[in-house]
Amino acid sequence: MDQGKIQLEQPKSSKIIYRGRVVTLRLDEVELPHGEVVTREIIEHRGAVAIVPLLDEATVVMVRQFRLAANEYLLEVPAGTLERGEEPVVCAHRELNEEIGYRAGEMVPLFQQYLAPGYSSEVLHVFLARDLTKTQQATDPDESIEVVFTPVSEIKEMIMRGEIKDAKSIAGLLMALNVLGL
């Protein structure tokens, strides 16, 4: 297919199935370019941020927390959901302070990505945080987060061994290492 001439699916109907605090699930009927009508399950999400916080040239500050959907503890970069109307950089500063108890002197945008565009509208904004100053960790009441100081030199091997398996963390860490020339 010619990338300059995208054939869009034509919406026929849309029905909200569930509206929660973080996501909304809707069922859309769409007509495909060749005329067939199919159902799409779409998760609406207002977006999120992920931050790769460099404490110094040798240390990334990460978090370990239990994730019920994965049914295990995961080692991740700090992250969080955008509030309605909130700018991603503002959210990144807020989440950094809440989750690890640091403020960034410099917040560098790295990239944006769709997490699962086949069924979700969520866009993740990923930042590199530098020039960190210690503050007070202020996690949300429903969070239990352990701060983990991780050697930069071990990141790639930790990913390869499956110790870091969260997609946003892998993408953010590898991009940060690339930007830093490591």
N, C-alpha and C positions, 0 to 999 in steps of 0.2 A: 504494500500500500504506500502511496506517495505521502511522505511525512508532512508535506505542505497542505494536503487536502484531507484533513481528518474527518471521517464520517462519524457523527455523534449519534449516540443512542437517544431516541426521542422519548421523553417522559410521557407516560399515559396516566398514571395515578401514583399517589404516595400516601402511606398510612403509618402513623406513629404507633409502634407496638409497646414501647417502654421509654419513659423519660426519667432518668436518674440524676444524681448529683454530678456525675462526671461524664456520662455518655447518654445519648439518645439512640434507640434502635428504630429504624424505619424500614418498611418494605416498599420498594418502588417497582412498578411495572413499567418496562421500557420497550419500545419497538426498535429492533435492530435494523441496520441499514437495508437488509434484504427482506424486511417485513415481519419476521417472527417476533412475537411478544414474549418476553421472559421476565422473571422476578429477580430483583437484586436486593440483597440484604445489606443495608448501609448503617454503619455506626458513625454518628455525628460526634465530633470531639472538638473542643475549642482550641486545641493545640497545647504544646508543652515545650519545656526547655530542658537541656542537659548541659552540665558544666564540667569541664576538665580543669580542676583546680591544681595549679602547680605551687606547692609550698616553697620550693626552691628548685634548682636545676636538677636535683636528683630524686624528688619526692612528689608523687601525686596523692592528693587526699581523696579517698574513696569512702563508700559506705557499704556496710553489710546489713541486709535486712531480709526478713522472711517475706516471701511472696507467695500468697495462697494459691494463685493461679498456677504457679510452677511447683508448688508444694515443697519448696526448699529455700534455704538462705542463699541469696545472690550477692556477689561483690559487684558494685555498680558505681558509676560516677553519680554525683548528686543530680537530682532532676525533680521536676514538678510541673503541675498543670497551670496554664495561664488562667488568671481571673478574667471575667468578662471585660473586654476593652483594654486589658493590660498589655503594655509593650513588652516584647520578649526580653529585652535587656533589663527591664525593671524586675520582671519575674526571676531572671537569672540571679540578680543581686539578692533578692528576697530568699530564694531557695538556698543559695549558698550559705547565707547566714543561718537560716532555720536548720538545715540538715547537718552542717559541719561546724558551725560557729566561727566562720571567718567572713571578713569583708574583703572584696577585691579592689585594688587600686586601678586595675586595668581589666576590662572585660572585652575580649576580642571575638567577634563573630567568626565562626569557622565554616559552617554550612547549614543548610536546611534540608530536611528529608521527609518524605512520606513514609510512615512506618509500615502500613499495609494498605496500599491504594486500591487493592481489589475489593475491600469492604469497609475501609475507614477513611474519614476525611482528615484525620489527625496529621498535623505538620509539626515536626520537632525542630526547634532552633537550638543549635549546638554552639557553645562558647568555650573559649580558653580563658581561664581566670588566672591573673598574675598579681604580684605585689600584694600578697595576702596579709591581713592583720587579724589577729585573734580577737574574737568577740565572745558572745555567749550562745551556745547551741540552743535553739528554741523550736524543737520539733513539734509537729501537730499532735494533738491528743491521741490520734489513732496510729501514730508511728512509733516504732521501736528501732532506733538506728544506732549502729556501732560505727564509729569513725575509724577508718583503717588507713594508716600511712603506708603507701605502697611505693617501693623503689621503681623509678622510671626504667631502669636497666632490666627489670624483670617483667615488664608489661607484656611484651610479645610472647615470651615463653608461657606466661600465665594464661594468655588467650589460647595458645596452642595446646596446653595441657587441660583446657576446659575449666580452669579456675575462674575465669571471667567468661561468661557465656551470654550475657545480656547484649542484645544487638546494638542498642543505642550506645552502650559503654564501649563496645568493641569499635564501632565506627568512630566515635568521638576520640577515643584514645589513639587509634591509628592515625587519624587525621592530625591530631595534636603533635604526635611524634614526627609526622611528615613535615609539618610547619616548622617544628623546632630543628629539623635536619637530623633526627635520630633514627 
